[in-house]
Amino acid sequence: MDKMIKQLLYESFDRELNEREKIILDFALIDSEKLQREKENLMLMRNKLNDQVEPGFSGSFVNKVMSQVQKLAKQEENYEFFENVYLLFRPVAIAATVLIIAFVSLNFLKSEKISLEDAIAVPDVTISDAYDPITDFSLE
């Protein structure tokens, strides 16, 4: 019975009770101080909630959102530019790779041995070939 009375109390705030329900609730309120305190607490809580200002958007919210959308649109334009550069660079990179492979293959075919120097057509250079202290420090 106690749960039914509490349910009637809660419903009395949200809808109009019929005559029978009103009588039952009134007698229960007269009979129980605990139920009266419950009703007072519910009324206080509902009043506090009604007095609160509803959260909303400020006037500049629309401007902030639109500026973010415009920034994203500009970033999309930049992505399109880099995508076009990538699409143009891809055939150039493939052609360069083919030329490098052809050049290395040609150098291998011309040489009699397989080595890194032969592959890139650069002779083996020693330190004495690259730097001769006698000729570099001679006085004229």
Stockholm file with secondary structure:
# STOCKHOLM 1.0

chainA/1-140         MDKMIKQLLYESFDRELNEREKIILDFALIDSEKLQREKENLMLMRNKLNDQVEPGFSGSFVNKVMSQVQKLAKQEENYEFFENVYLLFRPVAIAATVLIIAFVSLNFLKSEKISLEDAIAVPDVTISDAYDPITDFSLE
#=GR chainA/1-140 SS CHHHHHHHHHHHHHSCCCHHHHHHHHHHHHHCHHHHHHHHHHHHHHHHHHHSCCCCCCTTHHHHHHHHHHHHHHHHHHHHHHHHHHHHHHHHHHHHHHHHHHHHHHHHHHSSSCCHHHHHTCCCCCHHHHCCHHHHSCCC
#=GC SS_cons         CHHHHHHHHHHHHHSCCCHHHHHHHHHHHHHCHHHHHHHHHHHHHHHHHHHSCCCCCCTTHHHHHHHHHHHHHHHHHHHHHHHHHHHHHHHHHHHHHHHHHHHHHHHHHHSSSCCHHHHHTCCCCCHHHHCCHHHHSCCC
//
